Amino acid sequence: MKRRTALTVIALGALSSRVDSLGATSHCAMEANTAWAPADYKLQFFTEAESHFLDHMMEIIIPADDHSPGARAAKTSLFADLMVATSDNHVQTRWRNGVRLMQREAEQSSLAEALAHAAAEESHPSTELGEFFVMLKRMTIDGYYTSEIGIHKDLEYEGNTYLAVFPGCPRLE
């Protein structure tokens, strides 16, 4: 199974239990009648440098390929800022500490190596770095697959279409 296919399956499974993954957006400072537009979005929690760093990490998790653009094009770092900004203090502290921890880890080698080191703990995180990677990956997937790029370009969702003719199921004999 290709990595992108696995991420799609994981994202759909994760989102199915939380259909309203963007419900927290009602708590932000935007007007209720205004749709979220990444181009007009102003950072609410992360600094410019932290957002830029998140953008790089998220692009490594879901890179662009021949099929669709990656996390950077989907503006997943802005999605993360919105979600964390509308979260409680405990979540915000975990994100702030996690970004700093990942920055320190990346300074000792490279960002790709730091992410690989953190990802090694993904199934059973035992360190703060491993726990942060799980949060980061989950946020990246949620942000990507709730974006227009993730939904329409990667998943190729066409909208509420219908079948003019139902072909039925062939009989098994």
C-alpha positions as a Python dict, from the first residue, in 0.01 Angstrom:
ca = {
    (1, 'M'): (0, 0, 0),
    (2, 'K'): (134, 344, -91),
    (3, 'R'): (195, 593, 189),
    (4, 'R'): (-55, 845, 49),
    (5, 'T'): (-323, 573, 33),
    (6, 'A'): (-251, 477, 392),
    (7, 'L'): (-274, 841, 501),
    (8, 'T'): (-605, 874, 319),
    (9, 'V'): (-746, 570, 497),
    (10, 'I'): (-621, 696, 833),
    (11, 'A'): (-761, 1043, 774),
    (12, 'L'): (-1102, 920, 670),
    (13, 'G'): (-1115, 691, 970),
    (14, 'A'): (-1012, 969, 1205),
    (15, 'L'): (-1254, 1219, 1057),
    (16, 'S'): (-1550, 982, 1053),
    (17, 'S'): (-1576, 992, 1432),
    (18, 'R'): (-1538, 1369, 1435),
    (19, 'V'): (-1742, 1492, 1141),
    (20, 'D'): (-1733, 1845, 1278),
    (21, 'S'): (-1354, 1869, 1292),
    (22, 'L'): (-1379, 2240, 1223),
    (23, 'G'): (-1635, 2304, 1497),
    (24, 'A'): (-1381, 2492, 1701),
    (25, 'T'): (-1364, 2761, 1434),
    (26, 'S'): (-1684, 2912, 1573),
    (27, 'H'): (-1479, 3025, 1875),
    (28, 'C'): (-1226, 3224, 1678),
    (29, 'A'): (-1233, 3597, 1621),
    (30, 'M'): (-1363, 3571, 1265),
    (31, 'E'): (-1713, 3685, 1172),
    (32, 'A'): (-1968, 3403, 1173),
    (33, 'N'): (-2076, 3462, 813),
    (34, 'T'): (-1724, 3467, 671),
    (35, 'A'): (-1580, 3145, 530),
    (36, 'W'): (-1227, 3062, 641),
    (37, 'A'): (-989, 3182, 372),
    (38, 'P'): (-622, 3092, 427),
    (39, 'A'): (-511, 3387, 215),
    (40, 'D'): (-672, 3632, 461),
    (41, 'Y'): (-583, 3441, 777),
    (42, 'K'): (-375, 3612, 1047),
    (43, 'L'): (-181, 3396, 1293),
    (44, 'Q'): (-349, 3379, 1633),
    (45, 'F'): (-122, 3148, 1833),
    (46, 'F'): (207, 3058, 1665),
    (47, 'T'): (474, 3314, 1581),
    (48, 'E'): (575, 3359, 1216),
    (49, 'A'): (889, 3153, 1280),
    (50, 'E'): (695, 2871, 1450),
    (51, 'S'): (436, 2869, 1172),
    (52, 'H'): (712, 2850, 912),
    (53, 'F'): (872, 2562, 1103),
    (54, 'L'): (535, 2381, 1126),
    (55, 'D'): (490, 2433, 753),
    (56, 'H'): (820, 2254, 685),
    (57, 'M'): (740, 1965, 920),
    (58, 'M'): (392, 1918, 776),
    (59, 'E'): (524, 1921, 419),
    (60, 'I'): (762, 1638, 513),
    (61, 'I'): (467, 1441, 653),
    (62, 'I'): (247, 1498, 343),
    (63, 'P'): (471, 1606, 55),
    (64, 'A'): (357, 1710, -290),
    (65, 'D'): (368, 1436, -550),
    (66, 'D'): (248, 1365, -906),
    (67, 'H'): (-110, 1320, -784),
    (68, 'S'): (-165, 1627, -566),
    (69, 'P'): (1, 1916, -383),
    (70, 'G'): (131, 1865, -31),
    (71, 'A'): (57, 2002, 313),
    (72, 'R'): (223, 2338, 241),
    (73, 'A'): (-11, 2413, -49),
    (74, 'A'): (-308, 2307, 165),
    (75, 'K'): (-199, 2561, 431),
    (76, 'T'): (-207, 2300, 708),
    (77, 'S'): (13, 2514, 934),
    (78, 'L'): (-257, 2783, 932),
    (79, 'F'): (-518, 2519, 1010),
    (80, 'A'): (-302, 2409, 1303),
    (81, 'D'): (-274, 2767, 1426),
    (82, 'L'): (-652, 2806, 1420),
    (83, 'M'): (-715, 2477, 1597),
    (84, 'V'): (-451, 2537, 1866),
    (85, 'A'): (-558, 2900, 1916),
    (86, 'T'): (-913, 2783, 1992),
    (87, 'S'): (-797, 2506, 2227),
    (88, 'D'): (-752, 2517, 2604),
    (89, 'N'): (-429, 2621, 2776),
    (90, 'H'): (-314, 2260, 2827),
    (91, 'V'): (-325, 2189, 2451),
    (92, 'Q'): (-156, 2519, 2371),
    (93, 'T'): (125, 2445, 2617),
    (94, 'R'): (178, 2098, 2466),
    (95, 'W'): (204, 2249, 2116),
    (96, 'R'): (436, 2530, 2220),
    (97, 'N'): (666, 2288, 2406),
    (98, 'G'): (649, 2033, 2123),
    (99, 'V'): (755, 2284, 1858),
    (100, 'R'): (1047, 2398, 2072),
    (101, 'L'): (1149, 2040, 2143),
    (102, 'M'): (1140, 1953, 1773),
    (103, 'Q'): (1341, 2266, 1689),
    (104, 'R'): (1611, 2161, 1937),
    (105, 'E'): (1613, 1808, 1797),
    (106, 'A'): (1642, 1940, 1440),
    (107, 'E'): (1936, 2163, 1537),
    (108, 'Q'): (2135, 1853, 1632),
    (109, 'S'): (2085, 1686, 1292),
    (110, 'S'): (1823, 1789, 1037),
    (111, 'L'): (1449, 1837, 1039),
    (112, 'A'): (1392, 1519, 838),
    (113, 'E'): (1608, 1317, 1078),
    (114, 'A'): (1436, 1471, 1383),
    (115, 'L'): (1095, 1379, 1242),
    (116, 'A'): (1215, 1026, 1161),
    (117, 'H'): (1348, 990, 1515),
    (118, 'A'): (1015, 1106, 1661),
    (119, 'A'): (815, 890, 1418),
    (120, 'A'): (999, 580, 1538),
    (121, 'E'): (791, 608, 1857),
    (122, 'E'): (462, 666, 1679),
    (123, 'S'): (288, 342, 1775),
    (124, 'H'): (392, 366, 2142),
    (125, 'P'): (522, 715, 2222),
    (126, 'S'): (732, 711, 2537),
    (127, 'T'): (887, 1058, 2518),
    (128, 'E'): (754, 1409, 2483),
    (129, 'L'): (900, 1419, 2132),
    (130, 'G'): (713, 1102, 2033),
    (131, 'E'): (388, 1235, 2178),
    (132, 'F'): (433, 1562, 1991),
    (133, 'F'): (490, 1376, 1664),
    (134, 'V'): (158, 1192, 1707),
    (135, 'M'): (-22, 1526, 1763),
    (136, 'L'): (161, 1686, 1471),
    (137, 'K'): (81, 1404, 1230),
    (138, 'R'): (-284, 1395, 1336),
    (139, 'M'): (-314, 1773, 1289),
    (140, 'T'): (-142, 1752, 950),
    (141, 'I'): (-383, 1483, 829),
    (142, 'D'): (-689, 1664, 966),
    (143, 'G'): (-579, 1992, 809),
    (144, 'Y'): (-490, 1837, 477),
    (145, 'Y'): (-804, 1629, 434),
    (146, 'T'): (-1038, 1911, 536),
    (147, 'S'): (-877, 2144, 281),
    (148, 'E'): (-991, 2184, -76),
    (149, 'I'): (-663, 2033, -196),
    (150, 'G'): (-699, 1724, 22),
    (151, 'I'): (-1066, 1670, -51),
    (152, 'H'): (-1082, 1750, -422),
    (153, 'K'): (-732, 1693, -557),
    (154, 'D'): (-606, 1406, -344),
    (155, 'L'): (-931, 1222, -265),
    (156, 'E'): (-1085, 1333, -596),
    (157, 'Y'): (-1420, 1397, -427),
    (158, 'E'): (-1659, 1535, -688),
    (159, 'G'): (-1939, 1648, -462),
    (160, 'N'): (-2291, 1531, -417),
    (161, 'T'): (-2331, 1346, -743),
    (162, 'Y'): (-2582, 1078, -816),
    (163, 'L'): (-2603, 776, -1040),
    (164, 'A'): (-2850, 817, -1327),
    (165, 'V'): (-2868, 439, -1353),
    (166, 'F'): (-2785, 193, -1079),
    (167, 'P'): (-2582, -88, -1238),
    (168, 'G'): (-2667, -338, -964),
    (169, 'C'): (-2447, -620, -845),
    (170, 'P'): (-2348, -912, -1064),
    (171, 'R'): (-2474, -1247, -940),
    (172, 'L'): (-2219, -1474, -792),
    (173, 'E'): (-2275, -1827, -921),
}
